[in-house]
Amino acid sequence: MLITPAFHRLVPGLALAAALLAAAPMASAAAPEPASQVELTKMTGRWYEVARTPNAMQKACEAATADWTRAGAGYSVVQTCRRGAPDGPKKEWKASATPVDPVKNAKFKLSFFGGVMNQEYWVLDHRTDQGWLIMGTPGGNYVWLLSKAPQLTASVRAQAIARIKQLGYDTSKLEFPQQVR
């Protein structure tokens, strides 16, 4: 087998992705089914990470964002974070996202590294009027609170965190990464 420089650049990312999936801390026995239908046009644009359960890929990750752009029947997703501080070195992951639930449009399969790694993410709940959504993995291992704005007001953030707890996640384990203000 010929080992190319491109392969060597891919290996660390694959190792991190494998660690994310394999070393999952159980936050919930299983993710609940998504609460309501997602209007797909609401997925586009930039989402800011407000809270998350710890995971290997996002260790020391601050100012995390996910940019969703419509691409054919799905989306192109670029996830970005800054290592150590909101102005730290930039780390980026690219994925394609395809809805796998045509009834609610709340379940997506994300393919990373050209399809080498695939993971489903579910929109467990969302409040478009408040600009946030809760996304999780089907096994209940991970959950994220994402917002259309870099910051949520204290009351809206409290409501969203309460909803995460109501969904069965241990909110005492959540990390709250810094965002650019």
Secondary structure, DSSP 8 states (H G I E B T S, - for coil): ----HHHHHHHHHHHHHHHHHHS---SSSS----SS---GGGG-EEEEEEEE---GGGTTEEEEEEEEEEETTEEEEEEEEEESSTTS-EEEEEEEEEE--TTT--EEEEEEGGGTEEEEEEEEEEETTTTEEEEE-TTSS-EEEEESSS---HHHHHHHHHHHHHTT--GGG-B------
